Amino acid sequence: MEKTDPKKLQGILNRIFNLFYHNLLNLPHLSSFFPSPHMFKGLVQKQSSLMANLLLDKENSLKNYESVILLHHKIGLPQEDFIDSMEFIKGQLLNLSEKGKIPASPQKIESLFHELTELSYEIYLTEDFKELRKTWEKFLAYIPEIASDQIKLLEALEQACLIRGEEKSQTAQELIAFLIKNVSCFEANHYFSSADFLLKSYSARDVSLALQKLNEELYNLVCHLTKYIRNRNYKYAYRTWARLSEKSKLLLLYSIFLKYKWEVSKEKSLSEFLLDPLFEEKIFSLIFIPADIDKIAIRVFKIFSLNLIKLINESSYGIGTAFIHEDREREIYRCYVIYLTEREKRDWIKSSIKKAEEITCQKLSISEEQLNKYIKAVVISGDTVKLSAIAREDFPIFIDSIEETVKENFPSKTVVEISDLSETINEFQEVIAAVKLLKEPETENYLKLYGQPIINLKSEEREGIEVLSRIVLLNRKLIPPYKFLKIVKKLKLTSNFDRAVLHKLKQFIENCDEKENCKIFVNLYPTSCYNHEVLEKLNQVKEIASKRGIEVLAEVIETEDVDIGKVIPSLTSHNFQIAIDDFGTGYSNFERIAQLVEYESLKYIKIDGSLVKKAKKDKVFKAIVETITSLANKLGKNVIYEFIEDEELLSTLKKIGKGSALGQGYFLGKPEPIENFL
């Protein structure tokens, strides 16, 4: 080409790029990247124009070519295919150069395309960093322990690649130096050897090992990658990046899987971890719970727990883990703290709780007295080896029983330390073993029935008895209901339990004399009211009792599991007389009476003892009890007051009941073996 003709050169290049893109469109795996004819035409024109400027040595032409590379990256053309396109164009231009049809020597074309190839590696590398960083940012909320470090790395590498030209040297060198110096000190590396990771990955050990291996490989690749970027060797940097990206995405997937597995089985994983003999000498468990479940308690608990967790994460030990477990359906709010440390460090746990109390008080502006009201902490800090005596499947129930014990026996203490678990564990094992016997026939041999009198407040004569139960252990020790009824429910043995109680009651009634105007109130779990075997057994008790002048009533409490409005029709269809227990709190309300009044079988409403006790001195609660009594009487229902424990309360209730109410409580009569009544 003796004289350069820009228009003719443009035409030659148009034909080359048209041929190139037509070839791409014929390849099935690449045709989808160019869906628009307009895009196809625009790319040909832009490539031709920029390449013509490069061949004519126009200023800033190479920098302008960045937009073409970015466009190919944006539409998703893989890096290796873009490099192949460069090789195709280079071959066409070398052929034209040898024939003298374009104003560029073969050496110049080789040099030019070497620069373009390096530039494409650099741009693809930078853009891929951005895309992966966005992916990690999206999942940051799921796995902050790992994702935060990934983002730090990617941001630094991205910045190193973004600096163009000669000014790259100093700034890029500083970034790379920072990475190489700190890459082994990032939090993620510590996380994979922390107690937190050990606990959360305990039930998925294969994944745990894979994550640790991936993390090690990833950070080794980062070291190699930083060196390639520092030396501006973008071809090898991009190849290393491809491997790093693959490892990084695998790390993400494994981490999310582990997070999911942990979230769906927290209590199971925790119990297995605590009961593992490998850790029994190193574990200190702090179970941190709200004292009473209400909105204020939950708010105090969460802020308190978060501050405690923050203190642990910021501690110099770096060997503790803490997490909040929230189960709204079961009303469980716990903060567990697990320590893999020496026994003498347990004092640090207590000081951390104290410090967290101070922080929480400042944030919530509440007094220490209020804080003590809403929070309980149980520190299991000694002889944790004894925990292994508990069956794994029973451990969550054991924790529940610990909490109940703490609330009952230490109402005024914020922190309770249990250093000797022997007696607690022994009793729990005996109780749960006895409850599990409910699955077997003749379970009633492990039950002892008691009765508590129900008194007419006007005549002060007994009108009936409520049947109560006790579990008899092998050493003849009697276990009260509050220690085993929740276990019965958790093990889903409610129908078995009610059937056993009814069978035992049937035996007593068969051997008793005839009675006059005697009523027996038998407690039933709501779920038992649908159970055919329980209803059949209740029918047998009713028939035998009626022959001896005894009236049997089914006493049911409404719970979150069962709507009592659906229970009553089931009992009514079997002609059972019914009493609603614990009315006035929880799930029962005045509207409920209106809904149930149509059932003639509903004879009694037992007002919850917590309301009754407060009616003695609190005007508001007295008014509530008066309102329930008045409404029940107007609707033709009888009222029974529970928890009458002294003369003053009895006198108050006599005035409220106006001579028509019944009462029950220690002041009127303590529970006695049922044979004393029948």
C-alpha positions in Angstrom: 0.0 0.0 0.0 2.1 2.9 -1.3 -0.2 5.6 0.1 -2.5 5.1 3.1 -6.1 5.5 2.2 -8.2 5.6 5.5 -11.5 4.8 3.7 -10.0 1.9 1.9 -8.4 0.6 5.1 -11.7 0.9 6.9 -13.4 -1.1 4.1 -10.8 -3.9 4.4 -11.2 -4.0 8.1 -15.0 -4.1 7.8 -14.7 -7.2 5.7 -12.3 -8.9 8.2 -14.6 -8.2 11.2 -17.7 -9.1 9.3 -16.1 -12.5 8.5 -15.0 -12.9 12.1 -18.4 -12.3 13.6 -20.2 -14.4 11.0 -17.9 -17.2 12.0 -18.8 -16.6 15.7 -22.5 -16.7 14.9 -22.1 -20.2 13.3 -20.7 -21.6 16.5 -23.6 -22.9 18.7 -22.0 -22.1 22.0 -21.2 -18.5 21.0 -24.2 -17.4 18.9 -26.2 -16.5 22.0 -23.8 -13.8 22.9 -24.9 -11.7 19.9 -28.7 -11.7 19.9 -29.2 -8.4 18.2 -28.3 -7.5 14.5 -27.8 -3.9 15.6 -25.2 -5.0 18.2 -23.5 -7.1 15.5 -23.3 -4.2 13.1 -22.2 -1.8 15.8 -19.4 -4.1 16.9 -18.1 -4.4 13.3 -18.0 -0.7 12.8 -16.4 0.1 16.2 -13.8 -2.6 15.9 -12.9 -1.5 12.3 -12.6 2.1 13.4 -10.4 1.4 16.4 -8.2 -1.0 14.6 -7.7 1.5 11.7 -6.6 4.1 14.3 -4.2 1.6 15.8 -2.6 0.7 12.5 -2.4 4.4 11.6 -0.7 5.2 15.0 -3.3 7.6 16.2 -2.9 8.9 19.8 -4.8 7.1 22.6 -6.0 4.3 20.2 -5.0 1.5 22.5 -6.7 3.1 25.5 -9.9 3.5 23.5 -9.9 -0.2 22.7 -10.7 -0.9 26.4 -14.3 -0.1 25.6 -14.4 -3.0 23.1 -13.0 -5.5 25.5 -15.4 -4.3 28.2 -18.3 -4.8 25.9 -17.3 -8.3 25.1 -17.0 -9.0 28.8 -20.3 -7.4 29.5 -22.2 -9.6 26.9 -20.5 -12.7 28.5 -18.0 -13.7 25.9 -15.5 -16.0 27.6 -11.9 -14.7 27.9 -10.4 -17.6 25.9 -12.9 -16.9 23.0 -11.9 -13.3 23.0 -8.2 -14.3 22.8 -9.1 -16.6 19.9 -10.8 -13.7 18.2 -7.6 -11.6 18.6 -5.6 -14.5 17.0 -8.0 -14.7 14.1 -7.8 -10.9 13.4 -4.0 -10.9 13.8 -3.7 -13.8 11.2 -5.8 -11.9 8.7 -3.8 -8.7 9.2 -0.5 -10.4 8.9 -1.6 -11.9 5.6 -2.6 -8.5 4.3 0.6 -6.9 5.6 2.8 -9.4 3.7 0.8 -8.5 0.6 1.4 -4.8 1.3 -2.3 -4.1 1.5 -2.3 -2.4 4.9 0.2 0.2 6.4 1.7 -1.9 9.1 4.6 -4.3 9.3 4.3 -7.9 10.6 6.5 -6.9 13.6 4.2 -4.0 14.4 1.1 -6.2 14.2 2.7 -8.8 16.5 3.6 -6.2 19.0 0.2 -4.5 18.8 -1.7 -7.7 19.4 0.6 -8.7 22.3 -0.4 -5.4 24.0 -4.1 -6.0 23.2 -4.0 -9.5 24.6 -2.3 -8.3 27.8 -4.9 -5.5 28.1 -7.8 -8.0 27.6 -6.4 -10.2 30.4 -6.1 -7.2 32.7 -9.6 -5.9 31.9 -11.3 -9.3 32.2 -9.4 -9.9 35.5 -10.6 -6.6 36.9 -14.2 -7.1 35.8 -14.3 -10.6 37.2 -13.1 -9.3 40.5 -16.0 -6.9 40.5 -18.5 -9.6 39.7 -17.2 -12.0 42.4 -17.2 -9.2 44.9 -20.9 -8.5 44.2 -21.6 -12.2 44.7 -19.9 -12.2 48.1 -21.6 -9.0 49.1 -24.9 -10.6 48.3 -24.2 -13.5 50.7 -22.4 -11.4 53.3 -25.5 -11.6 55.6 -25.3 -15.5 55.5 -21.7 -16.0 56.2 -20.1 -12.8 57.5 -17.2 -14.7 59.1 -15.9 -15.7 55.7 -17.4 -13.2 53.2 -15.9 -10.1 54.9 -12.4 -11.4 54.2 -13.2 -12.4 50.7 -14.4 -8.9 50.0 -11.3 -7.3 51.5 -9.1 -9.4 49.2 -11.2 -8.8 46.1 -11.4 -5.0 46.7 -7.6 -4.8 47.1 -6.9 -6.9 44.0 -9.5 -5.0 42.0 -7.8 -1.7 43.0 -4.4 -3.0 42.0 -5.7 -3.9 38.5 -7.7 -0.7 38.0 -4.5 1.5 38.1 -3.4 2.0 34.5 -0.1 3.0 33.0 3.1 3.9 34.8 1.3 5.3 37.8 0.4 1.6 38.6 3.8 0.8 40.0 3.8 2.6 43.3 0.1 2.3 44.4 -0.2 -1.3 43.1 3.0 -2.3 44.9 1.6 -0.9 48.1 -1.7 -2.9 47.8 0.1 -6.1 46.9 2.5 -5.7 49.8 -0.5 -5.2 52.1 -2.1 -8.4 50.8 1.0 -10.6 51.0 1.7 -9.3 54.5 -1.8 -9.8 55.8 -3.2 -12.7 53.8 -2.3 -15.2 56.5 -3.8 -13.1 59.3 -7.3 -12.5 58.0 -10.2 -13.4 60.3 -11.4 -16.2 58.1 -8.2 -18.2 58.7 -8.8 -17.9 62.5 -12.4 -18.7 62.0 -11.7 -22.1 60.6 -9.9 -23.1 63.8 -12.3 -21.3 66.2 -14.7 -22.9 68.6 -17.6 -21.3 66.7 -16.7 -23.1 63.5 -16.0 -26.3 65.4 -19.4 -26.2 66.9 -21.3 -25.3 63.7 -19.5 -27.9 61.6 -19.6 -30.6 64.2 -22.4 -32.5 62.5 -20.8 -32.2 59.0 -17.2 -33.1 59.5 -16.5 -33.9 55.8 -17.7 -30.4 54.9 -15.6 -29.0 57.7 -12.4 -30.6 56.3 -13.3 -29.5 52.8 -13.8 -25.9 53.9 -10.4 -25.8 55.7 -8.6 -27.3 52.7 -10.4 -24.9 50.3 -9.5 -22.0 52.5 -5.8 -23.0 52.6 -5.8 -23.4 48.8 -7.5 -20.1 48.2 -5.1 -18.1 50.2 -2.1 -19.8 48.5 -3.6 -18.9 45.2 -4.0 -15.3 46.4 -0.3 -15.2 47.2 0.6 -16.3 43.7 -2.0 -14.0 42.1 -0.6 -10.9 43.9 2.9 -11.7 42.7 1.7 -12.0 39.0 -0.2 -8.7 39.3 2.8 -7.0 40.8 5.0 -8.2 37.9 2.2 -7.2 35.4 2.0 -10.8 34.1 -1.7 -10.7 33.4 -1.8 -13.9 31.4 -0.7 -16.0 34.3 -2.6 -13.8 36.7 -5.8 -14.6 34.8 -5.2 -18.3 34.8 -4.5 -18.2 38.6 -7.6 -16.1 39.0 -9.7 -18.7 37.2 -8.6 -21.3 39.8 -9.1 -18.8 42.7 -12.6 -18.0 41.5 -13.5 -21.7 41.3 -12.2 -22.3 44.9 -13.9 -19.2 46.1 -17.3 -20.2 44.8 -16.9 -23.7 46.2 -16.0 -22.1 49.6 -19.2 -20.1 49.3 -21.4 -23.1 48.5 -19.9 -25.2 51.3 -20.3 -22.4 53.7 -23.9 -21.8 52.9 -24.6 -25.5 53.1 -23.0 -25.6 56.6 -24.9 -22.5 57.6 -28.2 -24.2 56.5 -27.4 -27.5 58.3 -26.6 -25.6 61.5 -29.7 -23.5 61.4 -32.1 -26.5 61.0 -30.5 -28.5 63.8 -29.0 -26.2 66.3 -30.1 -28.0 69.4 -29.1 -31.4 68.0 -25.6 -30.2 67.0 -25.1 -28.5 70.3 -26.2 -31.5 72.4 -23.9 -33.8 70.3 -21.0 -31.4 70.8 -21.5 -31.0 74.5 -21.8 -34.8 75.0 -18.8 -35.7 73.0 -16.2 -37.2 75.4 -13.4 -35.6 73.3 -14.4 -32.2 74.6 -15.9 -33.0 78.0 -13.0 -31.6 80.0 -12.8 -28.4 78.0 -16.4 -27.3 77.7 -18.1 -24.6 79.8 -21.6 -23.9 78.8 -23.6 -20.8 79.6 -27.3 -21.0 78.9 -28.7 -17.5 78.8 -32.5 -17.1 78.9 -35.2 -14.5 79.5 -36.8 -15.0 82.9 -40.3 -14.4 81.6 -41.4 -14.4 78.0 -42.8 -11.0 77.0 -41.9 -8.3 74.5 -39.7 -6.4 76.9 -38.0 -9.5 78.1 -37.2 -10.5 74.6 -35.9 -7.1 73.7 -33.7 -6.9 76.8 -32.5 -10.5 76.2 -31.5 -9.8 72.6 -29.5 -6.7 73.3 -27.9 -8.3 76.3 -27.0 -11.4 74.3 -25.6 -9.4 71.4 -23.4 -7.4 73.8 -22.2 -10.6 75.4 -21.4 -12.1 72.0 -19.5 -8.9 71.1 -17.5 -9.1 74.2 -16.5 -12.7 73.4 -15.6 -12.0 69.8 -13.5 -9.1 70.9 -11.8 -11.0 73.7 -8.1 -11.7 73.7 -8.6 -15.4 74.1 -10.3 -15.8 70.7 -11.4 -19.3 71.7 -15.0 -18.8 72.6 -18.2 -18.9 70.6 -21.7 -17.6 71.3 -25.0 -17.7 69.5 -28.6 -16.8 70.0 -31.2 -19.6 69.5 -34.7 -18.3 69.0 -37.7 -20.6 68.6 -40.8 -18.5 68.8 -43.3 -21.4 68.4 -41.9 -23.1 71.5 -41.1 -19.7 73.3 -37.5 -20.6 73.6 -35.0 -17.7 73.6 -31.5 -18.8 74.6 -28.0 -17.5 74.2 -25.4 -20.3 74.4 -21.7 -19.6 75.2 -19.3 -22.4 74.7 -15.7 -22.1 75.8 -12.7 -24.3 74.9 -10.5 -23.1 77.7 -9.0 -24.0 81.1 -11.3 -24.2 84.1 -9.8 -21.1 85.8 -11.0 -19.0 82.9 -14.6 -19.5 84.0 -14.2 -16.4 86.1 -13.9 -14.4 82.9 -17.3 -15.7 81.9 -18.8 -14.2 85.0 -17.0 -10.9 84.5 -18.2 -10.8 80.9 -21.8 -11.2 82.0 -21.3 -8.4 84.5 -19.8 -6.2 81.8 -22.6 -7.0 79.4 -25.1 -6.0 82.1 -23.5 -2.6 82.4 -23.5 -2.1 78.6 -27.1 -3.2 78.4 -28.2 -0.9 81.2 -26.6 2.0 79.4 -28.3 1.2 76.1 -31.7 0.4 77.5 -31.7 2.9 80.3 -33.1 0.3 82.7 -32.1 -0.4 86.3 -30.2 -3.4 87.6 -33.4 -4.5 89.3 -35.3 -4.5 86.0 -32.5 -6.4 84.3 -32.5 -9.1 87.0 -36.3 -9.4 86.5 -36.0 -10.1 82.7 -32.7 -12.2 82.5 -31.4 -15.4 83.8 -28.0 -17.0 83.1 -27.1 -20.6 84.0 -23.4 -21.4 84.0 -22.6 -25.1 83.8 -18.9 -24.8 84.7 -17.9 -27.9 86.5 -18.0 -31.7 86.1 -19.3 -31.3 82.5 -18.0 -34.9 82.0 -21.2 -36.0 83.7 -23.3 -34.6 80.9 -22.3 -37.6 78.8 -24.5 -39.7 81.0 -27.5 -38.2 79.3 -28.8 -39.7 76.1 -28.3 -37.4 73.1 -31.9 -37.3 72.2 -32.9 -36.3 75.7 -30.4 -33.5 76.0 -32.6 -30.6 74.8 -35.3 -31.7 77.3 -32.6 -31.7 80.0 -31.7 -28.1 79.2 -35.4 -27.2 79.5 -35.6 -28.9 82.9 -32.5 -26.9 84.0 -34.2 -23.7 83.0 -37.4 -24.6 84.9 -35.4 -25.4 88.0 -33.5 -22.2 87.8 -36.6 -20.1 87.4 -38.3 -21.9 90.3 -35.5 -22.0 92.8 -33.5 -18.9 92.0 -36.1 -16.2 91.2 -34.0 -13.3 92.5 -30.6 -14.3 91.0 -29.4 -13.2 87.6 -26.5 -15.7 87.4 -26.7 -19.2 88.7 -23.7 -21.5 88.6 -24.2 -25.3 88.6 -20.9 -26.9 89.4 -22.2 -30.3 90.6 -24.6 -31.8 88.1 -24.7 -35.3 89.7 -28.0 -35.0 91.6 -29.7 -33.0 88.8 -28.7 -35.5 86.1 -29.6 -38.5 88.2 -33.1 -37.2 89.0 -33.6 -36.2 85.3 -32.6 -39.7 84.1 -35.0 -41.3 86.6 -37.9 -39.1 85.6 -37.4 -39.4 81.9 -37.0 -43.2 82.2 -40.2 -43.4 84.1 -42.0 -41.2 81.6 -40.8 -43.4 78.7 -42.4 -46.4 80.4 -45.7 -44.9 79.3 -45.0 -46.5 76.0 -45.3 -49.9 77.7 -48.4 -51.7 79.0 -49.2 -51.6 82.8 -47.6 -48.2 83.0 -50.0 -47.3 85.8 -47.8 -49.2 88.2 -45.4 -46.2 88.0 -48.2 -43.7 88.8 -49.7 -42.8 92.1 -53.0 -40.9 92.0 -53.8 -38.0 94.4 -56.9 -35.9 94.8 -57.5 -32.3 95.9 -60.9 -31.3 97.2 -63.1 -28.7 95.5 -65.1 -26.9 98.1 -68.5 -25.0 98.0 -67.5 -21.6 99.4 -70.9 -21.0 100.9 -71.5 -24.3 102.7 -67.8 -25.1 103.0 -68.6 -28.7 102.1 -66.7 -30.8 99.5 -68.5 -31.0 96.1 -65.8 -32.9 94.3 -62.1 -33.7 93.8 -59.6 -33.0 91.1 -57.5 -36.1 90.2 -53.8 -35.4 90.3 -50.8 -37.7 89.5 -47.3 -38.4 90.8 -44.6 -40.5 89.2 -43.2 -43.1 91.6 -39.4 -43.8 91.1 -37.7 -47.1 91.9 -36.6 -45.6 95.3 -40.2 -44.8 96.0 -39.6 -41.1 95.7 -42.6 -39.2 94.4 -42.0 -36.7 91.5 -44.5 -33.8 91.3 -46.3 -32.9 88.0 -44.3 -29.8 87.2 -41.2 -32.0 86.8 -42.6 -34.5 84.4 -45.7 -33.1 82.6 -43.6 -31.0 80.2 -41.4 -34.0 79.5 -44.6 -36.0 78.7 -45.6 -33.4 76.2 -42.1 -33.0 74.6 -41.9 -36.8 74.1 -45.4 -36.8 72.6 -46.7 -39.3 75.1 -49.7 -37.2 76.2 -52.3 -39.7 75.1 -50.3 -42.6 76.7 -50.2 -40.6 80.0 -53.9 -39.8 80.1 -54.8 -43.4 79.2 -52.6 -44.7 82.1 -54.2 -42.2 84.6 -57.7 -43.2 83.5 -56.9 -46.9 83.8 -55.5 -46.4 87.3 -58.6 -44.3 88.2 -60.9 -47.0 86.9 -59.3 -49.5 89.3 -59.9 -47.3 92.3 -63.5 -46.5 91.4 -64.3 -50.2 90.9 -63.3 -50.9 94.5 -64.9 -47.9 96.2 -68.2 -47.6 97.9 -71.2 -45.6 96.6 -70.9 -41.8 97.1 -73.5 -39.0 97.2 -73.2 -35.9 95.0 -69.5 -36.6 94.3 -67.8 -35.1 91.3 -64.4 -36.2 89.9 -62.5 -33.7 87.6 -60.1 -35.6 85.4 -57.4 -33.6 83.5 -56.9 -34.3 79.9 -54.4 -33.0 77.3 -56.4 -31.4 74.5 -54.8 -33.8 72.0 -56.2 -36.7 74.0 -59.7 -35.5 73.3 -59.3 -36.8 69.7 -57.7 -40.1 70.7 -60.1 -43.1 70.4 -58.4 -45.2 73.1 -58.5 -42.3 75.6 -62.1 -41.5 75.0 -63.0 -45.2 75.3 -61.2 -45.4 78.6 -62.9 -42.2 79.8 -66.3 -43.7 78.9 -65.5 -46.8 80.9 -64.6 -44.7 83.9 -67.8 -42.7 83.5 -70.0 -45.7 83.4 -68.5 -47.4 86.4 -68.5 -44.1 88.3 -72.2 -43.5 87.6 -73.1 -46.8 89.2 -71.6 -45.6 92.4 -73.2 -42.1 92.3 -70.1 -40.4 91.0 -70.1 -37.8 88.2 -67.0 -37.6 86.0 -66.0 -34.4 84.3 -63.3 -33.9 81.7 -61.1 -30.9 82.6 -59.3 -29.4 79.6 -56.9 -26.4 79.2 -56.7 -24.5 75.9 -53.1 -24.4 74.5 -51.3 -23.1 71.4 -51.6 -26.6 69.9 -55.3 -27.1 70.0 -58.3 -24.8 69.8 -60.6 -25.8 72.7 -63.6 -24.8 70.5 -62.8 -27.9 68.4 -62.2 -30.1 71.5 -65.5 -29.5 73.2 -67.6 -30.9 70.3 -65.6 -34.1 70.4 -66.2 -34.5 74.1 -69.9 -33.5 73.8 -70.5 -36.1 71.2 -69.5 -38.7 73.8 -71.9 -37.1 76.4 -69.0 -36.0 78.7 -69.4 -33.0 81.1 -66.6 -30.5 80.7 -64.6 -27.9 82.7 -62.3 -25.3 81.2 -59.1 -25.1 83.2 -56.9 -22.0 83.8 -59.4 -19.6 82.3 -58.3 -15.9 82.1 -54.7 -16.2 80.9 -52.9 -17.4 77.8 -55.2 -18.4 75.0 -58.6 -18.0 76.8 -60.6 -14.8 76.8 -64.1 -13.4 77.3 -65.0 -13.9 73.7 -64.2 -17.6 74.1 -67.0 -17.9 76.7 -69.4 -16.4 74.2 -68.3 -18.9 71.6 -68.6 -21.9 73.9 -71.7 -21.0 75.8 -74.0 -22.9 73.3 -72.5 -26.2 74.6 -74.7 -27.4 77.4 -71.9 -29.9 78.3 -69.6 -27.0 79.5 -70.5 -26.9 83.2 -67.5 -25.3 84.9 -65.0 -22.5 84.3 -61.9 -22.7 86.5 -60.3 -19.2 86.9 -56.5 -19.3 86.7 -54.7 -19.3 90.0 -52.4 -16.5 89.0 -55.4 -14.1 88.6 -57.0 -15.4 91.8 -54.0 -14.8 94.0 -53.6 -11.2 92.7 -57.2 -10.4 93.3 -56.5 -10.1 97.1 -54.5 -6.9 96.8 -54.7 -5.7 93.3 -57.9 -3.8 92.3 -57.4 -4.5 88.6 -57.1 -8.2 89.0 -60.0 -8.2 91.5 -62.1 -6.5 88.8 -61.1 -9.1 86.2 -62.1 -12.0 88.5 -65.4 -10.3 89.3 -66.1 -9.8 85.6 -65.4 -13.4 84.7 -67.5 -14.6 87.6 -70.5 -12.4 86.7 -70.3 -13.3 83.0 -70.1 -17.0 83.8 -73.0 -16.9 86.2 -75.2 -15.0 83.7 -74.4 -17.7 81.1 -75.3 -20.5 83.4 -71.8 -21.7 84.1 -70.3 -22.5 87.5 -67.0 -20.9 88.6 -64.1 -22.6 90.5 -61.4 -20.4 92.0 -57.9 -22.0 92.1 -54.9 -21.4 94.4 -56.8 -20.3 97.5 -54.0 -20.3 100.1 -55.1 -18.1 103.0 -58.2 -16.8 104.9 -57.9 -13.3 103.5 -58.1 -14.5 99.9 -61.0 -16.9 100.8 -62.9 -14.0 102.3 -62.4 -11.8 99.2 -63.6 -14.6 96.9 -66.6 -15.4 98.9 -67.8 -11.8 98.4 -67.0 -12.0 94.7 -68.7 -15.3 94.2 -71.8 -14.3 96.2 -72.4 -17.7 97.5 -72.5 -19.6 94.2 -68.8 -20.3 93.6 -66.5 -23.2 94.3 -62.9 -23.1 95.5 -59.7 -25.1 95.5 -56.3 -24.6 97.1 -54.0 -25.5 100.0 -56.0 -23.5 102.5 -59.1 -25.5 101.7 -57.4 -28.9 101.3 -54.0 -30.2 100.3 -53.6 -33.0 97.7 -53.9 -36.5 99.4 -53.7 -40.0 98.0 -56.9 -40.7 96.1 -57.8 -43.7 98.4 -58.5 -41.1 101.1 -61.4 -39.8 99.0 -62.6 -43.0 97.3 
